[in-house]
Amino acid sequence: MEWCAHIAGASDLEGELSPARLAGFEPSGTLRPALELTVRLIEERFGGVRFSRGAFGNEFCEHLLPAPRVLEEARAAVRARGLAFTFLTPYASDTGIRALRELLPVLDGDEVVFNDWGVLNLLRRDFPGLTPVQGRLLNKSLRDPRVMGLYAEAPANGPAGAATLDALRRSSADCESYTGLLARFGVDILEMDSLPQGMDFSFAARGVRVGVSLPFGFISTSRVCMAAGLHYAKAEKFQPGAPCRHECQTHLVEYTYTNSPFANRDQKFLLKGNTYFYSHTAAMLRRLLEQAAHGEIHRLTFQPRLPMSSAPGGSGNGMCA
Amino acid sequence: MKITAPIRALEELEMLAAAGAQELYCGIVPEEWTSRYQGAMWLNRRSPNGSGVASWAEMRRLVEEAHARALPVFVTLNAPYYTEAQMPLVLDLARRLSEEAQVDALIVSDINLLVRLSDEQLAARLHVSSVAAMLNSEAVRFLLNFGPSRVILPRSLTLAEIETITREAGRDVEIEVFLLNDGCAFEEGFCATTHHHSVGAFCTSLSGMDAAFEWSRGPLRSRRERWLRHNLADYREWVWYVNGNGCGSTPQGLPYGPCGLCAIPDLLRMGVASLKIVGREASPFKKLASVRMARDILDRAGAPRLHVIERAMSLRQEPEHCASGYMCYYKVDGAGPWRRNPLPTVAAR
C-alpha cells in the first residue's frame, strides 16, 4: 500500500515527513483533535509510515488553483524528496478549464486527479502523458453523516434494510461496465471517501485500485461560497462562481447538529469556503485502516488540513488579496 | 425554445397542455424497487411516495394522451449511481419505458447508466440530468461520446457560462436550463446528502444548527464575530429563497422560489432548447401557475428587455423578493438588485 501526503506547498516538505509533523501544521483548535486521533491510530496500526507520494492542489474550488510557478515549485519539492507527484483538480467552469490548460504543461508524467468529466476530456486529448485518477467527487455514494452512520449501526431494525445498506456502501464502481469504461480512458485508480455507513471494496478484485483520504470526508460543495459573501454588499452576495478574496483560508465554521431528530445532537460538520466536511470517527478510522492493512486499499492520503488550501501566489480570480 | 413541465398524474395533463407546456417529464418507481429499498436509496431523486406516476397503466395512458397532443414525455432515471445488483431492474425499466410505454426520452445522471443505455440503442432518446454536473463545454463534449440528445445544465451556471456551452456544443446537443421553482444551495451533482424526510435537506437543516466560527489569524473578537454572524444570517436568508421562500406561496397561492423569467430573452438568443420547470411532486396548481408564467414571458420574449423584466416581476407579484436578487437563478442586467435603469420609464408608458 502507498502512503501519500497532501501538502499545501513546498515548505511542508522541509523537515521530517511524518503524519505527526504534518498534523502540526494545522493551527485550528477545532481540527486538531481529529488530526491527533488519526495520527495516533495510524501509529497504532502501522507504526511508522513512509510516504512515497505527495499530493498538491484541491478538489473543490477553481478559485484555489495555483499559479503555474507555485505548482512547479510544489512538484519540484515533492520530486526532490524522492516522492511521486499527484495534482488534485476541482470541478470547473470553462474559466477553470482554461486555467487548467495553462497549468497542466507544468507537469510531466505525473498523476492528475480529476473531479470533472471535462477535466478528463482535457487530459485525454491534450495531455496524454499524464495519468488520470478519478477523484472522490465523481464517486457518488451518499455520505450524509447525519444519517448514514445510523444506517450502519442498526441495519436490521433501522431506517434501512440489508439491501439498502448494501447499496449505500457501493457506487458506480460496483459495475464492471463502469470500471471498464474508466479503463478505456486510462483510469484505474479511484479516489473515494471513507463512508460513515462503511464501504464495500469488492470491485477492487477486478484490478481497480482504490485511494482514500483521511481524516476528512466531503459532504457537499457549491459554486456559491458563504465565506466569499463577506466582502460583498448583501444584494450582490452568493452568486455562483463569484470572485473572492480567499476568505476560506482564514475562516472556518463548525456546525453542531443541534436540530437532529435523532440522538446525534453533538455531531459536528465543518465548513471551509464552499465545501462541507465531516471528520472521520475513531470507528471509521479503525475500519479504514483495517481495510488498508488487509490490502483492500491501494493508497491512503493523509490530509493534515482541511483540503482547501490556497498556495501563496495562487489563483488569479481577480480579487485575491 | 420549449417549456418543459413536471407531471405526476394523467389528470394534470390537460391543464398543463392548455397552459402552454410543450414537453413533460415525470418519474415512476416500480414496486420491485420499493419492496427492496427503503430510506435514502431512491430510484429517481425523489421519494417514491407521491412524486411519481402511480402505476404502469397510468404511465402508458399518460404517454398516449400526451402524444395525442404532440407533447413528448421524458422519464427520470436520475439517481447519482446504480449498483450492479440494481442495474438489471433499471435497465428493464428503461426498456419497458421506451418500448412499451413509448416515452420519448430517459433522463439519466449516472454516466455508467448513460453508457449502458447508449449500448441498448433504445427508441427513447437520452437526456443528461443536471445531477451529472455538466459545468463546462469540455464535459459536455466528453458526454457526446455516449450519444445524449440533450444536456440539462446545472442551475449554478451563469448566463455567460450557459452562453459559452451553448456556443461550443449547442449544435451537437440540445441544451435545457432551469427556469422556475426549487433551487439548490449546493452543486446538485456534488452533494452527497439525502433529502429523506427523516432529516430533510442538509442545506436547510444547517440553518437550524448552532454555528461556531474560527479565525486563523487570532482570537475572534466581537466585531469580527458580528460581521461573520451577519454574513451567516444573509446566507441563511439566501437558502430560504433557494428553498422556495421557505416552501411558501404568495397570498394569491402563486409559487415562490428561484426564477429565471427575466433571463428568457437571453436564453432564447443563446439558442437554449428548453426551459425546465422543477417540481414533479408539486401541487397541480403550482405546476399550472408556473407554466402560465413561463408561457407568458416566452410569448413576449422579443419585447424590449425592461418590458420583459417588468412583466416578469408583475407575474411574481412580490417585487421585494425580486429586488432581493436571492430569488434569481440568473443575474440579468436590469433585473433584481442589478437593475441599472429605473423601471418607471416603462411603467409610465
Contacts between the chains, C-beta under 8 A, distances in Angstrom:
chain1	res1	chain2	res2	distance
A	27	B	216	5.5
A	28	B	214	5.9
A	28	B	216	6.7
A	29	B	214	7.2
A	30	B	212	7.7
A	30	B	214	5.4
A	91	B	133	6.5
A	91	B	135	5.9
A	91	B	187	7.0
A	91	B	190	6.3
A	92	B	135	6.5
A	92	B	136	5.7
A	93	B	135	5.6
A	93	B	136	5.6
A	93	B	157	7.5
A	93	B	161	5.5
A	94	B	136	4.6
A	94	B	137	5.7
A	94	B	138	7.6
A	94	B	161	6.4
A	94	B	164	4.9
A	94	B	165	7.2
A	94	B	168	7.9
A	96	B	136	7.1
A	97	B	136	5.0
A	97	B	137	7.8
A	97	B	138	5.2
A	115	B	190	7.9
A	116	B	133	7.5
A	116	B	135	6.7
A	116	B	136	7.1
A	116	B	139	6.0
A	117	B	111	7.2
A	117	B	134	7.6
A	117	B	138	7.7
A	117	B	139	4.4
A	117	B	142	4.5
A	117	B	143	6.7
A	118	B	134	7.9
A	118	B	135	7.1
A	118	B	136	4.3
A	118	B	137	7.3
A	118	B	138	3.2
A	118	B	139	3.4
A	118	B	140	7.7
A	118	B	141	7.6
A	118	B	142	6.3
A	119	B	138	7.3
A	120	B	142	6.4
A	121	B	138	4.6
A	121	B	139	6.8
A	121	B	141	5.8
A	121	B	142	3.9
A	122	B	138	5.4
A	137	B	190	5.1
A	140	B	80	3.6
A	140	B	81	4.2
A	140	B	110	7.2
A	140	B	192	7.3
A	141	B	81	7.2
A	141	B	192	6.9
A	142	B	40	6.0
A	142	B	80	7.8
A	142	B	192	5.5
A	142	B	193	6.9
A	142	B	194	5.7
A	143	B	192	4.5
A	143	B	193	7.9
A	144	B	40	7.3
A	144	B	192	6.5
A	144	B	193	4.0
A	144	B	194	4.9
A	144	B	199	7.4
A	144	B	202	6.5
A	146	B	193	7.5
A	146	B	199	5.0
A	146	B	202	7.0
A	146	B	205	7.1
A	147	B	39	7.9
A	147	B	40	6.8
A	147	B	194	6.5
A	147	B	196	6.8
A	147	B	198	6.6
A	147	B	199	5.5
A	148	B	40	8.0
A	151	B	39	6.8
A	151	B	40	7.7
A	159	B	38	6.8
A	159	B	39	4.3
A	159	B	40	7.7
A	159	B	196	7.8
A	159	B	198	6.4
A	160	B	38	5.7
A	160	B	39	4.4
A	160	B	40	7.5
A	160	B	41	7.3
A	161	B	36	7.8
A	161	B	37	7.5
A	161	B	38	5.4
A	163	B	36	4.9
A	163	B	37	6.0
A	163	B	85	7.6
A	164	B	36	7.9
A	164	B	37	4.9
A	164	B	38	5.2
A	164	B	39	5.5
A	164	B	40	7.7
A	164	B	41	4.7
A	166	B	83	7.8
A	166	B	85	7.4
A	167	B	37	6.6
A	167	B	41	5.3
A	167	B	83	5.1
A	167	B	85	7.0
A	167	B	86	6.5
A	168	B	40	7.1
A	168	B	41	6.3
A	170	B	81	7.9
A	170	B	83	4.6
A	170	B	84	8.0
A	171	B	81	5.1
A	171	B	83	7.7
A	172	B	81	4.3
A	172	B	82	7.4
A	172	B	110	5.9
A	172	B	111	7.4
A	172	B	112	4.5
A	174	B	83	4.4
A	174	B	84	4.9
A	174	B	85	7.8
A	175	B	82	7.5
A	175	B	83	7.0
A	175	B	84	4.8
A	175	B	87	6.2
A	175	B	112	5.4
A	176	B	84	7.3
A	177	B	87	8.0
A	177	B	112	5.8
A	177	B	115	6.5
A	177	B	116	5.8
A	178	B	111	7.6
A	178	B	112	3.9
A	178	B	115	7.8
A	181	B	111	7.4
A	181	B	112	6.8
A	181	B	115	5.6
A	193	B	192	7.9
A	218	B	192	6.9
A	219	B	191	8.0
A	219	B	192	6.1
A	219	B	193	6.2
A	219	B	202	6.8
A	220	B	186	4.4
A	220	B	187	7.8
A	220	B	190	6.9
A	220	B	191	4.2
A	220	B	192	6.3
A	220	B	193	5.7
A	220	B	202	6.1
A	220	B	203	7.7
A	221	B	186	6.4
A	221	B	187	5.7
A	221	B	190	4.9
A	221	B	191	7.5
A	222	B	156	7.3
A	222	B	185	6.2
A	222	B	186	4.4
A	222	B	187	5.3
A	223	B	135	7.9
A	223	B	156	4.2
A	223	B	187	5.7
A	224	B	156	7.0
A	224	B	185	6.8
A	224	B	238	7.7
A	226	B	231	6.8
A	226	B	232	7.2
A	226	B	235	4.5
A	227	B	231	7.9
A	229	B	231	5.4
A	229	B	234	6.4
A	229	B	235	6.3
A	230	B	227	7.0
A	230	B	228	7.4
A	230	B	231	5.1
A	234	B	234	5.5
A	235	B	323	8.0
A	235	B	324	6.9
A	235	B	325	4.8
A	235	B	336	7.6
A	235	B	337	3.3
A	236	B	325	7.4
A	236	B	337	6.9
A	237	B	231	7.7
A	237	B	234	5.7
A	237	B	235	7.6
A	237	B	238	6.9
A	238	B	234	7.7
A	238	B	235	6.7
A	238	B	238	4.6
A	238	B	326	7.0
A	239	B	158	7.6
A	239	B	331	6.1
A	240	B	156	4.2
A	240	B	157	6.9
A	240	B	158	6.0
A	241	B	156	7.5
A	241	B	158	6.5
A	241	B	161	7.5
A	249	B	216	7.5
A	250	B	215	5.9
A	250	B	216	4.8
A	250	B	217	5.6
A	251	B	213	6.7
A	251	B	214	7.3
A	251	B	215	6.1
A	251	B	216	7.6
A	251	B	228	7.1
A	252	B	213	7.3
A	252	B	214	4.3
A	252	B	216	7.3
A	253	B	211	5.4
A	253	B	212	7.1
A	253	B	213	5.8
A	253	B	214	7.7
A	253	B	232	7.7
A	254	B	211	7.3
A	254	B	212	4.7
A	254	B	214	6.9
A	255	B	206	6.0
A	255	B	209	4.5
A	255	B	210	7.0
A	255	B	211	5.3
A	255	B	212	8.0
A	256	B	209	6.0
A	256	B	210	4.5
A	256	B	211	7.9
A	256	B	212	7.4
A	257	B	205	7.9
A	257	B	209	5.9
A	258	B	208	7.4
A	258	B	209	5.5
A	258	B	210	4.8
A	259	B	205	6.6
A	259	B	208	3.9
A	259	B	209	5.9
A	260	B	199	7.6
A	261	B	198	6.4
A	261	B	199	6.7
A	269	B	206	7.6
A	269	B	209	7.7
A	276	B	202	7.6
